Amino acid sequence: MPSELPSLPTRDPDGHKGTFGTVAIIGGCDRDGLMMLGAPLLAGRGALRAGVGLCRLCLPSSILAPALAALPAATGFAFQGTAPTQLPPSDAVVIGPGLGPAGEQSRAVFDLLKQLDRPAVIDADGLNALASGLRASRKLPDLSRCVLTPHPAEYARLAQACRLREDPIDPRARESAACSMADRLRTTVVLKGARTVVSNGSSIWVCSRGHASMATGGTGDVLAGVLGALLAQNEAAGWGMPLFDVARVAVDAHARAGEAWAEAHGASAGMLVEELADLIPNALRPLSSGGSRATQAVEASPSQRAESGSYRPALRR
């Protein structure tokens, strides 16, 4: 079923930072000799470049000050331990960039997921914590307002916990893999990689854009921030876009930015990921005036549904 990407609404010329929402980035790690600061900073930079009104970095207290020095446009929210015990004030949240490997923090992050009452991006170690919680047979959080953004390895860990068998690497199985997980968890899934797949369990969209230069650490963090920013604006400004559409726009803009970097540098490698984030404003411009005709969304086919093993008709989100 061919479908143009939706256009983003015109930005209110009389708006203020509250008009365009607040996104909270929950991530970062400083324990047992491991420090992970870059991932939440890249997500925050991506969010700000995608037009969110306010970005709040929610990080361990020991690394919040250097983070704000590196990204002074953001504000801060410090927590003790491995994760905050409550969600910070925001219109949308991004949970996971740089939180650190699964371990003792998994239970704390899983408990945080159970509090979700707003749109959320679950990325990186947030996905690993979700998989850990499901393997421990804990009650599944309500993920209906969430977008999950696994790369193939994260998908495999979560799929094992969900008892799904699709191969997230095989080009012939990626669409079915994303659709099956979205259906099983009743959520929206962005299966990253070349030809990123977006599915809400009833529809599938494959991104035809992007460039090999994007195959470097941190590009997924930028995508998480862009997606979180668009979710926050969708919520605060009342755009009324389904999560499936918001995810498609974010993925397309992210891929366009990668293409723009490659064209500007005449190179297929060497990207610094902050450069990718800085190209997001221009990448969003074509999606703010008439949409794109370069991509398609399709309904999941009966054969794809059957491959999921336990297909349930999912509501379009």
C-alpha positions as a Markdown table, in Angstrom:
| # | Residue | x | y | z |
|---|---|---|---|---|
| 1 | Met | 0.0 | 0.0 | 0.0 |
| 2 | Pro | 2.0 | 3.0 | -1.2 |
| 3 | Ser | 2.2 | 5.8 | 1.2 |
| 4 | Glu | 4.0 | 9.1 | 1.3 |
| 5 | Leu | 5.8 | 10.1 | 4.4 |
| 6 | Pro | 3.7 | 12.6 | 6.3 |
| 7 | Ser | 4.7 | 16.3 | 6.5 |
| 8 | Leu | 5.7 | 17.8 | 9.8 |
| 9 | Pro | 3.4 | 20.6 | 10.8 |
| 10 | Thr | 4.6 | 24.2 | 10.3 |
| 11 | Arg | 6.4 | 25.5 | 13.3 |
| 12 | Asp | 4.4 | 28.1 | 15.2 |
| 13 | Pro | 6.1 | 31.5 | 14.7 |
| 14 | Asp | 4.7 | 32.7 | 18.0 |
| 15 | Gly | 5.8 | 29.6 | 19.9 |
| 16 | His | 8.2 | 29.4 | 22.8 |
| 17 | Lys | 10.3 | 26.6 | 24.2 |
| 18 | Gly | 7.3 | 25.1 | 26.0 |
| 19 | Thr | 5.4 | 25.0 | 22.7 |
| 20 | Phe | 7.9 | 22.5 | 21.3 |
| 21 | Gly | 8.2 | 20.2 | 24.2 |
| 22 | Thr | 10.7 | 18.8 | 26.6 |
| 23 | Val | 12.6 | 15.5 | 26.1 |
| 24 | Ala | 14.4 | 13.8 | 28.9 |
| 25 | Ile | 17.5 | 11.7 | 28.0 |
| 26 | Ile | 18.0 | 9.0 | 30.6 |
| 27 | Gly | 21.4 | 7.4 | 30.3 |
| 28 | Gly | 25.1 | 7.6 | 31.1 |
| 29 | Cys | 27.2 | 5.4 | 33.3 |
| 30 | Asp | 30.0 | 5.9 | 35.9 |
| 31 | Arg | 30.6 | 2.8 | 37.9 |
| 32 | Asp | 33.1 | 0.0 | 38.3 |
| 33 | Gly | 35.7 | 1.9 | 36.3 |
| 34 | Leu | 33.3 | 2.3 | 33.3 |
| 35 | Met | 32.3 | 5.8 | 32.2 |
| 36 | Met | 29.9 | 6.3 | 29.3 |
| 37 | Leu | 29.1 | 9.9 | 28.6 |
| 38 | Gly | 29.1 | 10.2 | 24.8 |
| 39 | Ala | 25.9 | 8.4 | 24.1 |
| 40 | Pro | 23.5 | 10.6 | 26.1 |
| 41 | Leu | 25.3 | 13.7 | 24.8 |
| 42 | Leu | 24.9 | 12.6 | 21.2 |
| 43 | Ala | 21.2 | 11.8 | 21.8 |
| 44 | Gly | 20.8 | 15.3 | 23.4 |
| 45 | Arg | 22.5 | 17.0 | 20.5 |
| 46 | Gly | 20.3 | 15.1 | 18.0 |
| 47 | Ala | 17.2 | 16.1 | 20.0 |
| 48 | Leu | 18.1 | 19.8 | 20.0 |
| 49 | Arg | 19.0 | 19.7 | 16.3 |
| 50 | Ala | 15.5 | 18.2 | 15.7 |
| 51 | Gly | 13.8 | 21.2 | 17.2 |
| 52 | Val | 12.8 | 20.2 | 20.7 |
| 53 | Gly | 12.1 | 23.1 | 23.0 |
| 54 | Leu | 14.1 | 21.8 | 25.9 |
| 55 | Cys | 16.4 | 18.8 | 26.4 |
| 56 | Arg | 17.0 | 17.5 | 29.9 |
| 57 | Leu | 20.0 | 15.2 | 30.4 |
| 58 | Cys | 19.2 | 12.8 | 33.2 |
| 59 | Leu | 22.6 | 11.3 | 34.2 |
| 60 | Pro | 24.5 | 9.9 | 37.2 |
| 61 | Ser | 25.4 | 12.9 | 39.5 |
| 62 | Ser | 29.1 | 12.3 | 39.0 |
| 63 | Ile | 29.0 | 13.0 | 35.3 |
| 64 | Leu | 26.3 | 15.6 | 35.0 |
| 65 | Ala | 28.5 | 18.6 | 35.3 |
| 66 | Pro | 30.9 | 17.7 | 32.4 |
| 67 | Ala | 27.9 | 16.7 | 30.3 |
| 68 | Leu | 26.4 | 20.1 | 30.7 |
| 69 | Ala | 29.7 | 21.7 | 29.9 |
| 70 | Ala | 29.8 | 19.8 | 26.7 |
| 71 | Leu | 26.2 | 20.5 | 25.8 |
| 72 | Pro | 25.3 | 23.8 | 27.5 |
| 73 | Ala | 22.0 | 24.1 | 25.7 |
| 74 | Ala | 20.6 | 21.3 | 27.7 |
| 75 | Thr | 19.5 | 21.3 | 31.4 |
| 76 | Gly | 20.3 | 18.6 | 33.9 |
| 77 | Phe | 18.7 | 16.1 | 36.3 |
| 78 | Ala | 21.1 | 14.1 | 38.5 |
| 79 | Phe | 20.3 | 10.7 | 39.9 |
| 80 | Gln | 22.2 | 8.4 | 42.2 |
| 81 | Gly | 22.8 | 4.7 | 41.5 |
| 82 | Thr | 22.2 | 3.1 | 38.1 |
| 83 | Ala | 18.9 | 4.7 | 37.1 |
| 84 | Pro | 16.5 | 7.3 | 38.5 |
| 85 | Thr | 13.7 | 6.0 | 40.6 |
| 86 | Gln | 11.1 | 8.3 | 38.9 |
| 87 | Leu | 10.7 | 9.7 | 35.5 |
| 88 | Pro | 11.7 | 13.4 | 35.3 |
| 89 | Pro | 9.3 | 16.0 | 34.1 |
| 90 | Ser | 9.1 | 15.9 | 30.3 |
| 91 | Asp | 6.8 | 15.4 | 27.3 |
| 92 | Ala | 8.8 | 12.4 | 26.1 |
| 93 | Val | 11.7 | 10.3 | 27.3 |
| 94 | Val | 14.6 | 8.5 | 25.7 |
| 95 | Ile | 15.7 | 5.6 | 28.0 |
| 96 | Gly | 19.0 | 3.8 | 27.5 |
| 97 | Pro | 21.9 | 5.6 | 25.8 |
| 98 | Gly | 25.1 | 4.7 | 27.7 |
| 99 | Leu | 23.4 | 3.3 | 30.8 |
| 100 | Gly | 25.9 | 0.5 | 30.8 |
| 101 | Pro | 25.8 | -3.3 | 30.4 |
| 102 | Ala | 23.0 | -5.3 | 31.9 |
| 103 | Gly | 23.5 | -6.3 | 35.5 |
| 104 | Glu | 22.3 | -4.9 | 38.7 |
| 105 | Gln | 20.8 | -1.9 | 37.0 |
| 106 | Ser | 18.5 | -4.0 | 34.8 |
| 107 | Arg | 15.9 | -4.3 | 37.6 |
| 108 | Ala | 16.0 | -0.5 | 38.3 |
| 109 | Val | 15.6 | 0.3 | 34.6 |
| 110 | Phe | 12.8 | -2.3 | 34.1 |
| 111 | Asp | 11.0 | -0.7 | 37.1 |
| 112 | Leu | 11.4 | 2.7 | 35.4 |
| 113 | Leu | 9.8 | 1.3 | 32.2 |
| 114 | Lys | 6.7 | 0.2 | 34.2 |
| 115 | Gln | 6.2 | 3.9 | 35.1 |
| 116 | Leu | 5.9 | 5.0 | 31.5 |
| 117 | Asp | 3.0 | 7.4 | 31.1 |
| 118 | Arg | 4.2 | 9.4 | 28.1 |
| 119 | Pro | 5.8 | 8.7 | 24.7 |
| 120 | Ala | 9.2 | 7.0 | 25.0 |
| 121 | Val | 12.1 | 5.8 | 23.0 |
| 122 | Ile | 13.7 | 2.6 | 24.4 |
| 123 | Asp | 17.2 | 2.3 | 23.1 |
| 124 | Ala | 20.5 | 0.5 | 23.7 |
| 125 | Asp | 20.8 | -0.6 | 27.4 |
| 126 | Gly | 17.1 | 0.2 | 27.9 |
| 127 | Leu | 16.4 | -2.6 | 25.5 |
| 128 | Asn | 18.8 | -4.9 | 27.3 |
| 129 | Ala | 17.1 | -4.2 | 30.6 |
| 130 | Leu | 13.7 | -4.9 | 29.0 |
| 131 | Ala | 15.1 | -8.2 | 27.7 |
| 132 | Ser | 16.5 | -9.1 | 31.1 |
| 133 | Gly | 13.1 | -8.3 | 32.7 |
| 134 | Leu | 11.2 | -10.5 | 30.3 |
| 135 | Arg | 13.6 | -13.4 | 30.8 |
| 136 | Ala | 13.0 | -13.1 | 34.5 |
| 137 | Ser | 9.2 | -13.4 | 33.7 |
| 138 | Arg | 8.4 | -10.0 | 35.1 |
| 139 | Lys | 5.1 | -8.4 | 34.0 |
| 140 | Leu | 5.5 | -6.7 | 30.6 |
| 141 | Pro | 5.3 | -2.9 | 30.8 |
| 142 | Asp | 2.7 | -1.1 | 28.6 |
| 143 | Leu | 4.8 | -0.3 | 25.5 |
| 144 | Ser | 1.9 | 1.0 | 23.4 |
| 145 | Arg | 3.3 | 4.6 | 23.5 |
| 146 | Cys | 6.9 | 3.5 | 23.0 |
| 147 | Val | 9.3 | 3.1 | 20.0 |
| 148 | Leu | 11.9 | 0.4 | 20.4 |
| 149 | Thr | 15.1 | 1.0 | 18.4 |
| 150 | Pro | 17.2 | -2.2 | 18.4 |
| 151 | His | 20.2 | -2.9 | 16.2 |
| 152 | Pro | 20.4 | -6.6 | 15.2 |
| 153 | Ala | 22.3 | -7.7 | 18.4 |
| 154 | Glu | 19.8 | -6.0 | 20.7 |
| 155 | Tyr | 17.0 | -7.3 | 18.6 |
| 156 | Ala | 18.4 | -10.9 | 19.1 |
| 157 | Arg | 18.5 | -10.6 | 22.8 |
| 158 | Leu | 15.0 | -9.2 | 23.1 |
| 159 | Ala | 13.7 | -11.7 | 20.5 |
| 160 | Gln | 15.1 | -14.6 | 22.6 |
| 161 | Ala | 13.2 | -13.2 | 25.7 |
| 162 | Cys | 10.1 | -13.0 | 23.5 |
| 163 | Arg | 10.6 | -16.4 | 21.9 |
| 164 | Leu | 10.8 | -15.0 | 18.4 |
| 165 | Arg | 12.9 | -16.7 | 15.8 |
| 166 | Glu | 13.3 | -14.3 | 12.9 |
| 167 | Asp | 16.8 | -13.3 | 11.8 |
| 168 | Pro | 17.3 | -9.5 | 12.1 |
| 169 | Ile | 20.3 | -9.6 | 9.7 |
| 170 | Asp | 18.9 | -11.7 | 6.8 |
| 171 | Pro | 17.5 | -9.1 | 4.3 |
| 172 | Arg | 14.7 | -11.5 | 3.5 |
| 173 | Ala | 13.6 | -11.8 | 7.1 |
| 174 | Arg | 14.1 | -8.2 | 8.5 |
| 175 | Glu | 10.6 | -7.0 | 7.7 |
| 176 | Ser | 9.0 | -10.0 | 9.3 |
| 177 | Ala | 11.4 | -9.7 | 12.3 |
| 178 | Ala | 10.4 | -6.1 | 13.0 |
| 179 | Cys | 6.7 | -6.8 | 12.4 |
| 180 | Ser | 6.8 | -9.9 | 14.7 |
| 181 | Met | 8.4 | -8.0 | 17.6 |
| 182 | Ala | 6.1 | -5.0 | 17.3 |
| 183 | Asp | 3.1 | -7.4 | 17.3 |
| 184 | Arg | 4.3 | -9.5 | 20.2 |
| 185 | Leu | 5.1 | -6.5 | 22.4 |
| 186 | Arg | 2.2 | -4.3 | 21.1 |
| 187 | Thr | 4.6 | -1.4 | 20.3 |
| 188 | Thr | 6.5 | 0.3 | 17.4 |
| 189 | Val | 9.8 | -1.2 | 16.4 |
| 190 | Val | 12.7 | 0.5 | 14.4 |
| 191 | Leu | 15.0 | -2.3 | 13.4 |
| 192 | Lys | 18.2 | -0.4 | 12.6 |
| 193 | Gly | 20.8 | -1.2 | 9.9 |
| 194 | Ala | 21.1 | -0.9 | 6.2 |
| 195 | Arg | 17.5 | -0.4 | 5.0 |
| 196 | Thr | 16.1 | 0.3 | 8.5 |
| 197 | Val | 12.6 | -1.3 | 9.0 |
| 198 | Val | 9.8 | 0.4 | 10.9 |
| 199 | Ser | 6.7 | -1.6 | 12.0 |
| 200 | Asn | 3.8 | -1.2 | 14.4 |
| 201 | Gly | 2.7 | -4.8 | 13.9 |
| 202 | Ser | 0.2 | -4.0 | 11.2 |
| 203 | Ser | 2.2 | -1.9 | 8.8 |
| 204 | Ile | 5.8 | -2.1 | 7.6 |
| 205 | Trp | 8.0 | 0.6 | 6.1 |
| 206 | Val | 11.6 | 0.3 | 4.8 |
| 207 | Cys | 13.9 | 3.2 | 4.6 |
| 208 | Ser | 15.6 | 3.3 | 1.2 |
| 209 | Arg | 18.0 | 6.1 | 2.1 |
| 210 | Gly | 21.3 | 6.3 | 4.0 |
| 211 | His | 25.0 | 5.8 | 3.4 |
| 212 | Ala | 27.8 | 3.5 | 4.5 |
| 213 | Ser | 29.5 | 6.4 | 6.3 |
| 214 | Met | 26.9 | 6.0 | 9.0 |
| 215 | Ala | 28.3 | 2.7 | 10.1 |
| 216 | Thr | 30.1 | 4.1 | 13.1 |
| 217 | Gly | 29.5 | 4.2 | 16.8 |
| 218 | Gly | 27.0 | 6.8 | 18.0 |
| 219 | Thr | 24.7 | 7.2 | 15.0 |
| 220 | Gly | 22.0 | 5.2 | 16.8 |
| 221 | Asp | 22.2 | 7.6 | 19.7 |
| 222 | Val | 21.6 | 10.6 | 17.4 |
| 223 | Leu | 18.6 | 8.8 | 15.9 |
| 224 | Ala | 17.2 | 8.1 | 19.4 |
| 225 | Gly | 17.5 | 11.8 | 20.2 |
| 226 | Val | 15.9 | 12.9 | 17.0 |
| 227 | Leu | 13.0 | 10.5 | 17.5 |
| 228 | Gly | 12.6 | 11.6 | 21.2 |
| 229 | Ala | 12.5 | 15.3 | 20.0 |
| 230 | Leu | 9.8 | 14.6 | 17.5 |
| 231 | Leu | 7.8 | 12.6 | 20.0 |
| 232 | Ala | 8.0 | 15.5 | 22.5 |
| 233 | Gln | 6.9 | 18.0 | 19.8 |
| 234 | Asn | 4.1 | 15.7 | 18.7 |
| 235 | Glu | 2.9 | 15.6 | 22.3 |
| 236 | Ala | 3.4 | 19.2 | 23.3 |
| 237 | Ala | 2.2 | 20.8 | 20.1 |
| 238 | Gly | -0.7 | 18.4 | 19.5 |
| 239 | Trp | 0.4 | 17.2 | 16.1 |
| 240 | Gly | -1.7 | 14.1 | 16.4 |
| 241 | Met | 0.8 | 11.9 | 14.3 |
| 242 | Pro | 0.7 | 8.2 | 15.0 |
| 243 | Leu | 4.0 | 6.8 | 16.5 |
| 244 | Phe | 4.5 | 4.8 | 13.3 |
| 245 | Asp | 4.6 | 8.0 | 11.3 |
| 246 | Val | 6.8 | 9.9 | 13.8 |
| 247 | Ala | 9.3 | 7.0 | 13.7 |
| 248 | Arg | 9.3 | 7.0 | 9.9 |
| 249 | Val | 10.0 | 10.7 | 9.7 |
| 250 | Ala | 12.9 | 10.4 | 12.2 |
| 251 | Val | 14.5 | 7.5 | 10.4 |
| 252 | Asp | 14.2 | 9.2 | 7.0 |
| 253 | Ala | 15.7 | 12.5 | 8.3 |
| 254 | His | 18.6 | 10.6 | 10.0 |
| 255 | Ala | 19.3 | 8.8 | 6.7 |
| 256 | Arg | 19.2 | 12.0 | 4.7 |
| 257 | Ala | 21.7 | 13.6 | 7.1 |
| 258 | Gly | 24.1 | 10.7 | 6.4 |
| 259 | Glu | 23.7 | 11.1 | 2.7 |
| 260 | Ala | 24.4 | 14.8 | 3.0 |
| 261 | Trp | 27.6 | 14.2 | 5.1 |
| 262 | Ala | 28.9 | 11.8 | 2.4 |
| 263 | Glu | 28.2 | 14.2 | -0.4 |
| 264 | Ala | 29.8 | 17.1 | 1.4 |
| 265 | His | 33.0 | 15.2 | 2.2 |
| 266 | Gly | 33.1 | 13.0 | -0.8 |
| 267 | Ala | 33.9 | 10.1 | 1.5 |
| 268 | Ser | 32.4 | 6.8 | 2.6 |
| 269 | Ala | 34.1 | 6.8 | 6.0 |
| 270 | Gly | 35.5 | 9.2 | 8.6 |
| 271 | Met | 32.2 | 10.7 | 10.0 |
| 272 | Leu | 32.3 | 12.3 | 13.4 |
| 273 | Val | 28.9 | 11.6 | 14.8 |
| 274 | Glu | 28.3 | 15.1 | 16.1 |
| 275 | Glu | 28.6 | 16.2 | 12.4 |
| 276 | Leu | 25.6 | 13.9 | 11.6 |
| 277 | Ala | 23.6 | 15.5 | 14.4 |
| 278 | Asp | 24.4 | 19.0 | 13.1 |
| 279 | Leu | 23.0 | 18.1 | 9.6 |
| 280 | Ile | 19.5 | 17.1 | 11.1 |
| 281 | Pro | 17.9 | 20.6 | 10.6 |
| 282 | Asn | 18.5 | 20.6 | 6.9 |
| 283 | Ala | 17.5 | 16.9 | 6.6 |
| 284 | Leu | 14.1 | 17.7 | 8.2 |
| 285 | Arg | 13.4 | 20.5 | 5.8 |
| 286 | Pro | 12.0 | 18.3 | 2.9 |
| 287 | Leu | 9.8 | 16.6 | 5.4 |
| 288 | Ser | 8.3 | 19.9 | 6.6 |
| 289 | Ser | 6.9 | 20.9 | 3.2 |
| 290 | Gly | 5.0 | 18.2 | 1.3 |
| 291 | Gly | 6.6 | 15.0 | 2.5 |
| 292 | Ser | 8.6 | 12.5 | 0.6 |
| 293 | Arg | 7.7 | 10.3 | -2.4 |
| 294 | Ala | 10.8 | 8.1 | -2.2 |
| 295 | Thr | 9.5 | 5.5 | 0.3 |
| 296 | Gln | 6.6 | 3.1 | 0.8 |
| 297 | Ala | 4.6 | 1.6 | 3.7 |
| 298 | Val | 2.9 | -1.7 | 3.3 |
| 299 | Glu | 0.5 | -3.8 | 5.2 |
| 300 | Ala | 2.0 | -6.9 | 6.8 |
| 301 | Ser | 1.2 | -9.8 | 4.5 |
| 302 | Pro | -0.5 | -13.0 | 5.8 |
| 303 | Ser | 2.7 | -14.9 | 5.3 |
| 304 | Gln | 4.7 | -12.4 | 7.4 |
| 305 | Arg | 2.0 | -12.6 | 10.1 |
| 306 | Ala | 2.1 | -16.4 | 10.1 |
| 307 | Glu | 5.9 | -16.3 | 10.5 |
| 308 | Ser | 5.5 | -14.5 | 13.8 |
| 309 | Gly | 4.1 | -17.7 | 15.3 |
| 310 | Ser | 1.4 | -16.0 | 17.3 |
| 311 | Tyr | 0.0 | -13.2 | 15.2 |
| 312 | Arg | -2.6 | -11.0 | 16.8 |
| 313 | Pro | -4.2 | -8.2 | 14.8 |
| 314 | Ala | -2.6 | -5.1 | 16.2 |
| 315 | Leu | -4.2 | -1.7 | 16.3 |
| 316 | Arg | -2.6 | 0.9 | 14.1 |
| 317 | Arg | -0.9 | 3.4 | 16.3 |
